[in-house]
Amino acid sequence: MQKTPYLIHFNEKDREEIGSYYDFGYVVSNLKKALSNKYGTDFHLYGDDETSNEIWEVLEEDLEIHPEKVEAVTHVFDGLETRTISSNHNQDQLEFIIKPRLTNTLYYYTE
């Protein structure tokens, strides 16, 4: 597959010149850098407009059932949630369920 060039590169401009794209580009640039440094390869962004909820459900299931397949590379933002808490109520007790927060963590499938 031929490599397609980018018109705008994150590191070429500053916030004054490109507004809110800078915020998004800064995060994505650092995520790609973290993956590249750890795994030694370039990574690409993909959009999924049709099954995005399904992807999150599969990730959550894999974290619970097959944690050896998924690695938490890094949390994205300091100061945002890294875990989710919910509860199960029944007649006998209140049970709290704590799970990893999916949306503030960069996950990598090791297989």
Secondary structure, DSSP 4 states (H G I P E B T S, - for coil): -PPPPPSS-GGG--HHHHTHHHHHHHHHHHHHHHHHHHHSS-------SSSHHHHHHHHHHHHHH-GGGEEEEEES-TTS-SEEEEEEE-SS-EEEEEEE-STTEEEEE--
